[in-house]
Amino acid sequence: MTIQTTLPPQLTDGLVGGRVIPYFGPGVLDLIPGGAPVPSAPEALAAILTSKVTVPHKIRNRLTAAAQFIENFKHRKTLTTYMGEAFAPKMTPSPLHTYIASLTNLPLWVDAWYDDASQNALAGRSDWGQVQGLSQSEHFGTWTGYYDALGVPTIEDNAAAWNTMLYKPIGGARPAANFLVSDTDYVEVLTEIDIQTPIPPKVQETRTGRHFLFLGCRFNDQLQRTFARQVMKRSSDHHWAVLPGELTRNELRFLEEQNIQHIDMPLQQFVALLTGEKLEVHS
C-alpha cells in the first residue's frame, strides 16, 4: 500500500486563500488529545440519551427516533436538558480546529455537531460570529440564531461585518443550548430546506463558486447527505472528503453525484500533511 505524502495544491492553497470551506462532522472529535469527553458519533449520543430513559429496543440506536421518543413522553425540556448534559464539557480544540481557526482568509466554517471545540478554537479572535440552526419546537418561525464572538445574541445584519462565520446547522450546546436532534426537528427543516429557507443568506452568498472539504463526516445516513447537499448547493463543481476505508454504496453514489473527490486516508494523517506536523506512527 502506497502512503500518500502530499495533498492537492488546489485544496491546501484554497484553504489558505479562502476558496475552500471546511465542513466538520462529529468524527473530527476523534482528534481531540486524550479523547473527547463528549459523544463523537450519533450512535454514542443515542446511547447516552437512552441510558437516561427507557426507549423501545428497535429505536435505541437511532438518534433522531430515540430523541423523539424522549420528547414525546418526557417533554422537550427534558430532551434539551439531556443534550446539554451530554455536551457540557468545554472542549479543548484539536490541532485541526486550531489550524482552521488560524486561517486569516476563512469566510465560512461549517460544523455539523453540537460541541464547542470550533468556538473555543476561534476564541482568541474578535472578528467572527456564529449562526446556529434552531428547533421549530422551541423557536417556531425562526430558523437560525446569531451570536457574536462573545456568545451574545445578535441580529443577522451584524453578520455582514464578520470575517469568519461559524455555521452550526444542527445547533450547538453553547451559547444557548440549540439542538436539532429529534425526528420532528428534522422534518420541519427538511420540509423547507430544498428551497433553502433554513440556510442563512450569508452562507448562501459565501458558498457561491467555492469548494467544500468534508472532514469527520460519513455519508451513509440520509440526513447527513441531505444537509451536506443543501449546504453546498450552488457552490463550485469540485469538492473533497477525507473518508478512510471502504465506503458504502450510498456513500460512493453521493460522492459521484456531488463530484466530491475521495481522499482515502486516516484523518490524523491528513491533518499531519495539512499542518506540516510529524505524524506519529505506531507499529
Secondary structure, 3 states (H helix, E strand, C coil): CCCCCCCCHHHHHHHHHCCEEEEECHHHHHHCCCCCCCCCCHHHHHHHHHCCCCCCHHHCCCHHHHHHHHHHHHCHHHHHHHHHHHCCCCCCCCHHHHHHHHCCCCCEEEECCCCCHHHHHCCCCCCEEEEEECCCCCCCCCCEEEEECCCCEECHHHHHHCCEEEEECCEECCCCCEECCCHHHHHHHHHHHCCCCCCCHHHHHHHCCCEEEEECCCCCCHHHHHHHHHHCCCCCCCEEEECCCCCCHHHHHHHHHHCEEEECCCHHHHHHHHHCCCCCCCC
